Amino acid sequence: MLQPATIAFTVQLPETLYLLRLRALGAWWRLGSSAIEPRLLTEFEPEPVRVIREAGL
């Protein structure tokens, strides 16, 4: 009996870009996974935590 082929992709990104994409994916998931396109979240740089805390968020 033939076994199905397994395909794997390896992608290498700079760590800062990886973390930005991971953060965007987490935000997308938390928003309900359908409210917006996840790509939209990766177009903007995250605000530093200091700015977020000063805003009271």
C-alpha positions in Angstrom: 0.0 0.0 0.0 1.3 3.5 -0.9 1.8 6.0 1.9 0.8 9.6 1.2 3.7 12.0 0.7 4.6 14.4 3.5 5.5 17.9 2.5 7.2 20.4 4.8 8.2 24.0 4.1 11.0 25.8 6.0 11.0 29.5 6.2 13.7 31.7 7.7 12.9 35.2 8.9 14.7 37.7 11.0 13.6 37.4 14.7 11.9 40.8 14.8 9.8 40.0 11.7 8.9 36.6 13.1 7.8 38.1 16.4 5.8 40.7 14.6 4.0 38.1 12.5 3.5 35.9 15.6 2.0 38.9 17.5 -0.3 39.7 14.6 -1.5 36.1 14.4 -2.2 36.1 18.1 -4.2 39.3 17.8 -6.1 38.0 14.8 -7.0 34.8 16.7 -8.1 36.8 19.7 -10.3 39.0 17.6 -12.3 36.0 16.5 -10.3 34.9 13.5 -12.7 36.5 11.1 -13.1 40.2 12.1 -10.2 41.3 9.9 -7.5 39.9 7.6 -4.4 38.9 9.6 -2.2 40.6 6.9 -3.7 43.9 7.9 -2.2 43.5 11.4 1.3 43.0 10.0 1.4 46.3 8.1 1.8 48.3 11.3 4.6 48.4 13.8 3.4 47.6 17.4 3.5 50.5 19.9 6.1 50.2 22.7 4.7 48.9 26.0 5.5 52.3 27.5 3.1 54.1 25.1 0.3 51.5 25.7 0.6 51.9 29.5 0.6 55.7 29.3 -2.7 55.4 27.3 -4.1 53.3 30.1 -4.5 50.2 28.1 
